Amino acid sequence: MQDITLSAAVRQNLLTLQSTADLMSGVQNKLATGLKVNSALDNPNSFFTASGLNSRASDLSNLLDDMGQSLQTIKAADKGIQTITDLVETAKAKANQALQTQSQYERKKFAEQYNDLLEQVEDVARDSSYKGKNLLAGQGNDLTTIFNEDSTSKLTIEAVDYTDTSLSTGLNLSDLAQGQGGATSFTLQGGKSVITLQQSSTGPTLNSSSTLSDANLITAGTTITAYDTTATAAAVAGSTLAVAGATVQDLIDNLNGLAGVRAEFDETNGQLTIYSNDDFAISTSTAGAAFGTVSATAFSADTAKLVDSGSFAIGDTLTLTDGNGYELGSLEVEADTTADDLENFVNDFNGVTASFDAGSGLLSIQSETDLSLKSDNADFAATGYTASTTGIAVAALSDSGFATDTDINRVVDRLNTALSNLRSQASEFGTNLSTVEIRQDYTKTMINTLQEGAGLLTLADTNEEGANLLALQTRQQLASTSLSFASQADQTVLSLF
């Protein structure tokens, strides 16, 4: 105010107080913000240098977040590979288990379990994603991690595709054929005829060593021929026997030599019992002069006895085997063994079912694998007087991928290669993981260095500034006292009034 006149002393003390107040305001601001350079006005060089350092630190901090996400993506893939490796090792164990058995049925089941494991491998690969990025899902999932602010330093991790185990660029493990079973059937049938061989209608019976010409049914000097009466009375090949000099035992041997025919002779009563799978007759001249006829029919009841057929005799052993020659089990034919017993025998085994139709005498067999039912009796399942040398066979429409040792060993080789590739890929991911972690630690250190450098340029020394504030407060008090003294000098004029 120009109209007010202050003495020089007062004015000087007033200026000192104003200057001290300005200095105190600056110190208080530094203490409040912790910065000695708050704007370009404070120190342009330090301010802009620190700003550049802080900006770079901020950029690196953003990249640090991305590195952290990249780490999680790699960890998810690594966990996926570990799980897939465990599953492939389990699949290899299944293959080795299949090698320990020759049972086609068990191998078929192992093949199914193997395929289930491969499906789980694919599921794990699909589930190993993190925020939409999956290093185990192939194309379009490569991961790039940037390490510096101008993107000149980066790491690209190529994805592998395990979502389809059959890919040659991946695991190269294809699903195994699980095999498709087959079926067959044959008819249980037969009949028998009893002929009493004796010297006359009332005379003694013959024994096995008696001459056939002694029998009252057989004329001396003739021949005996067997006929298939289901056709046109055609003679059965190999059935002709000359009576002259032939014994009852020769006749029995001749009949037993025919396929599907069985002859038994009881010396106590001279009864010759003939069993046949087909209609059958024996004659001393032509088919029209038969003295023994067998009418064969299909078994019409579950309780029908097997020995009533030309295919079975007491003591026969029936054996059930698969395509690898693995024996499932065996059944010994006894006098009271029935069609139901045979059906139950076949049904006892895994992967095999049998059903007997008492109306048609048809025994149907279904099997998940190749199967054969054989007998040590060559007449088993013989028809048309042709012997069955192979028994009853079920041919599966297709075998499983573990059907043979060669098939299994081929799969084991592929599994070993897949395991080697998985371990190599796991090692590669592990190296990438370590690389990102190392760069992450380095970036943290660099951010700290940049921020520390910026702080050296802009941060205030609170101890120093506190001391400055205390000194200024003291100066302010002294200036106030001095101003009071200067004012008192002017106030002495008042004493004159």
Helices and strands as residue ranges (DSSP letters): H 8-33, H 44-99, H 104-127, E 143-146, E 154-157, E 178-180, E 182-187, E 189-196, G 212-214, E 223-228, E 234-235, E 241-242, H 248-256, E 261-266, E 271-276, E 280-283, G 287-289, E 290-294, E 297-298, G 306-308, E 317-322, E 327-332, H 339-347, E 352-357, E 362-367, E 371-375, E 392-394, E 398-400, H 405-458, H 462-491, G 492-496
